[in-house]
């Protein structure tokens, strides 16, 4: 049987947290926004919680940046009506790709649907 140490679990959770938060920022930037990502070690001491936590902090809103670009006669990417949902779900997609080592869109969508409905 393979033994996994607490440090290996923490390292894996650090990767998941970093990819999750980076995915939010990548999709936000695709639509013209900008932000910062932070990841930190959880200090709660609760073994049921993840060892690493993270947040994505938007600095500029894609809608505001698009309006500024258009007023300045620059082109701006078209924003889909559900852009906020796409930014939000990007972290789950990144985690699912890391967890299952798959790029099958149907399998990823099913797994995310299950997570959200739980």
Secondary structure as UniProt FT lines:
FT   HELIX           6..30
FT   TURN            31..32
FT   STRAND          34..41
FT   TURN            47..48
FT   STRAND          52..60
FT   HELIX           62..71
FT   TURN            72..73
FT   TURN            81..82
FT   HELIX           83..100
FT   HELIX           105..117
//
